[in-house]
Amino acid sequence: MYLIDIAMLKKQLKLLVILFFLGFVANAQNRKLSGSIADANGPLPGASVVEQGTSNAATSDIDGSFQIQLTTTPAVLIVSYIGYASKRVTVENQTTVNIVLDADVNQLDDVVIVGFGTKKKVNLTGAVSEISASDIDGKPVVNAYQALQGEASGLIIQQNTSAPGSVSSINIRGVNTINGNTPLVVVDGVPGSLNNINPNDIQSISILKDAASASIYGSRAASGVILVTTKSGKEGKPKFVYSTMFGMQEATNFPKFANSWQYATLRNEALVNSGMAPAFTQEQILGFKENGPNVNWNEALYKDFAMQSSHNLSLSGSDNGLSYMASLGYVDQESMFKGPDYGYQRYNARMNFDKIVNDKLKVGGRMSFARNDIKDHAYYTDFIIEPTVRTPPIYNIIDEDGNYTLVSGSNSNPLAQLKEGGSTRYQNDEVLATFTLDYEPIKNLVLHGVIGGNVVSNKMHQFRRSIAYVYPGGGNNQNSVSDSYSRTLYINPYLTATYKKTFAEKHNFDIMAGTSSETSKTEFFGVTGLNVPGNNFGVINNTQELQRNGTYGSGNEWSISSFFGRLGYNFSDRYLFEANLRYDGSSRFSTENRWGVFPSVSAGWVVSEEAFFAPLKDIVSFAKVRASWGQVGNQDINDLYGYQSLVSTSSNVYSFGGGSAQGAYYSVSNGNRTWETTTMKNIGVDFSFFNKKLDLSFDVFENLTEDILLQLPVPATYGLGQPFQNAGSVSNKGWDISAGYRFQTGDFNHGVKFNISDTQNIVENFRGREYINGSDVQTILKEGYPINSYYALWSDGFYNSAEEVAQSATPIFATSVKPGDIRYVDRNNDGKIDYENDRFIFGNAFPRYTYGFTYDINYKHWDFSFFIQGVGKRQQWLRGEIVEAFHNNNEGPVLESHLDRWTPNNLDASYPRLTVGSESINNAARSDFYIHNAQYLRLKNVQLGYTLTREDIPFAGIESFKIYATGFNLLTVSPLTKFGVDPEAVDASGRAYPVARVWSLGLNVNF
């Protein structure tokens, strides 16, 4: 596969070389114009000059001078510069021109996408963050989640794995409820998925973080809203863009194993400490030290490098009132797992258009298609990784004859499962379409009608082959076939009427009213069969036995009806006010409790517009204070029909005559359940300094979610399970800071961006109950503590003598406690350690102090940037073989972290004495000894690029040509890396596909 890719790359490069040197000669009728660009204080280097209606462009040099080829008479120049108002200059027949730009202090024309409309940035009263196309360009990512991480304050994205086709978790401003904290994603006005968007198609993203900005979406906005706007055509001749990227992935951060002689030494020590005979002689240990082997089963699963590539093609333009953009995209990401062509491919196609029919009517459409093809192994990833950490390095994974080994008590070989065990194929499609109509019956009144929706289908086919091991005792000896399919049809029509009017040149009104309907219908089925003769042609029809518990089919549907409105008012862009109201009805609730009202109000004061502020204008260019209050709802529970009892049948309802009997029964229900309601408060300030060169925003927020839908315990005599009921409340408080600074030093243009945010939730009301979840890792829901806080014993160092053991409380569940074992705090001072009375509440896995830092610099044709992202506070409870020596009485593992274990000569050790079997019960107890600091700093992206424009290569027939090199996930600094665990991963065992480091080369060509 590599050879094919390289051959294709060579052909593409040859084609580009031919175009470069045999391009078109510039139009002979061009005329040259010279000029200068300055402000009141002197020359402006780096200003942009574009001839309107053409692709002719130039940039001013260090003296503010420029030269440009003009093709029209008279020509109109558009001159722009950061922090200054753009200027249009008409040029007749003159050969020189001097242009003076004025500082644009407030940039009032900056427009931000908000719910069901747009607003000037200066007039925003809610908490909204923006991410532009330039923020995500050039990142070697396979989906938009990866591109957005760390780019906006309050936006929390965790990349748990780099597995092909995997989706990151996403959150806005923390956790507000126990039920669903994923934000609503709206793509061009219709709910969609970030995973299916081609990042190259994104024009801008707005993050709506408080009720003032999000409550217009009512019950869908409890966890915030992400508004994605895709690109459209711009005035001028058609623009053709091709971009490609080729990269190599490499797995990072493997567990650090002790070598074979160290393993054998510590294995003997553990056996002796546990009252058993040593397993290795000194001669064997010496042989391991001199000759090995030192087999790393974990690294043996992965390739040294896996290829990754993308190709994107787009055509856009605008002429005679028709704006259009069409694009094609392709992503190919090989899996780092060894095996038969595992990997991920995504295909994207998009068509956007807008047509101005006349001065009153405008129509538009957005259509996209995304296909995600994934080929993976046929087993569970954690089950494949698990034995590779437990297996000692003294065993070979493949013997000298090429046979897969079965060692250390295992009945399977993970490398055999990858290479010989079959595959799972997924084909996930999404078709999204939106059609719009804008009609202005009278001046300032615009009717906006939309019919939008999407169809999502997911198909899975798995053929798990049986594996014939040469060694006796092998498992994986039965093959199977599984097929499943689901399809969801979502339809969302809505209509809005917007009226904007200014009275007396100072009183600005913006009034909007609308109604919408959402309907979703899902159907799904699946089947599993066993025993395909010959271990080939794995289809259901070839199986000899269908599994009853693997055969299923059903469907569901839900709907929401809504009415909403917004009133906005500002006085001279100085005093700002906005009110929103949404009225939602959900099919998840009974008629009596179906409808919810969700209001919000917000206000702002642009202090810098006051007369008394004038003396500060040279330093503080802009200052605004804003505040908001509002409520949003939540109905995001999986129990779609739980407000009414449903009748179900089963073949085994009760016993009759010594056998099972068929019957019917009612499902549990609660007709009184209703909306969760989140009340949001936000106070924020926005500043700009030094003529808009430095921007700073700061927000403080407080959310309170009440009537949380919970399944509380009921008496066993009830017999029907636990219905959802409105029973809890959770508060969530935090803050956001974002800053940006742009400046110049000579020919160098610099940019710095930084954001940081924090959030923490507290369970305020749980009706006095506690809920403990988990087995090896346990969390608790309890009033006064964050959701899913860790619940464990408190470790207090190691026992250093038999006297300390005798004088201390010891666990009642441990068969033996000796010097070198972990000591625990006796919380209730009853002289014994038990889980019921001696556990403490510790931290949790949710990240705090999330931050991102970007620096970019450009010099003439060169540009360079780097991006750092991280988390300042997070805990991760690790269990199993990733931290425990000889976990669960296995032969391994022994990690480098175990070398510093407790012995009578090493009392200050970091790990307890080594043991096996029942002797390990005390040290394996669920305690904070295994809860680790998971904060991290990651060098996420570094890019170096070189750009040539038409001015540089007029004979090539292209507008611009950029080549760049990028490194992604280059460096991670975290206390967890010593265990071989990525700090973003939430898996407690470390049995996760590793995060990849990516090295790539990219090319952008604009025609």
WONORNOR-V357530 format. One line per field, one symbol per residue. ss: DSSP state (H for helix, E for strand, L for the rest). burial: # if it has 9 or more other C-alpha atoms within 8 Angstrom, else .. A space follows every 10 residues. Layout:
ss = ???
burial = ???
//
This chain:
ss = LHHHHHHHHH HHHHHHHHHH HLLLLLLLLL EEEEEEEEEL LEELLLLEEE ELLLLLEEEL LLLLEEEEEE LLLLEEEEEE LLLELLEEEE ELLLLEEEEE LLELLLLLLL EEEELLEEEE HHHLLLLEEE EEHHHHLLLL LLLHHHHHLL LLLLEEEELL LLLLLLLLEE EELLLLLLLL LLLEEEELLE ELLHHHLLHH HEEEEEEELL HHHHHHHHHH LLLLEEEEEE LLLLEEEEEE EEEEEEEEEE ELLLLLELLH HHHHHHHHHH HHHLLLLLLL LHHHHHHHHH HLLLLLLLHH HELLLEEEEE EEEEEEEEEL LEEEEEEEEE EEEELLELLL LLEEEEEEEE EEEEEELLLL EEEEEEEEEE EEEEEEELLL HHHHHHHHHH LLLLLLLELL LLLELLLLLL LLLHHHHHHH LEEEEEEEEE EEEEEEEEEE EELLEEEEEE EEEEEEEEEE EEEELLLLLL LLLLLLLLLE EEEEEEEEEE EEEEEEEEEE EEELLLEEEE EEEEEEEEEE EEEEEEEEEE EEHHHLLLLH HHEEEELHHH LEEEEEEEEE EEEEEEEEEE ELLLEEEEEE EEEEEELLLL HHHLEEEEEE EEEEEEHHHL HHHHHHLLLE EEEEEEEEEE EEEELLLLLL LLLLLLEEEE EEEEEELLEE EEEEEELLLL LLLLLEEEEE EEEEEEEEEL LLLEEEEEEE EEEEEEEEEE LLLLLHHHLL LLLLEEEEEE EEEEEEEEEE EEEEELLEEE EEEEEEEEEE EEEEELLLLL EEELLLLLEE ELLLLLLLEE EEELEEEELL LHHHHHLLLE ELLLLLLLLL LEEELLLLLL LEELHHHHEE ELLLLLLEEE EEEEEEEEEL LEEEEEEEEE EEELEEELLH HHLLLLHHHL LLLLEHHHLL ELELLELLLL ELLLLLHHHH LLLLLLEHHH EEELLEEEEE EEEEEEEEEL LLLHHHLLLE EEEEEEEEEE EEEEHHHHHL LLLLLLLLLL LLLLLEEEEE EEEEEEL
burial = .......... .......### ..#......# .########. ..######## ##..###### ########## ....###### #.#####... #.....#... #.###.#... .####..### ########## ###..#..## ..######## ########## ####...#.# #######... #.######## ####.####. ########## ########## ########## ###.###.## ########## #.######.# #.######## ####...#.# ....#####. .##.####.. ###.###### #########. ########## #########. .######### #######..# ########## #########. #.######## #########. ..####.... ########## ########## ########## ...####### ########## #######.#. ...#.#.### ########## ########## .#...##### ########## ########## ##..#..#.# .##..##..# #.....#### ########## ########## ########## ..####.### ########.# ..#...##.# ########## #####....# .####...#. .##.#....# ####.##### #.######## ########## ########## ########## .......... .######### ########## ##....#### ########## ######...# ......#### ###.###.## #####..### ##.##...## #..##.#### ######.... .###...##. ##.##.#### #########. .######### ########## #######..# ########## ###...#.#. #######.## ##...###.# ########## ########## ..######## ########## .#.####### ###.#..### ##.####### #######
//
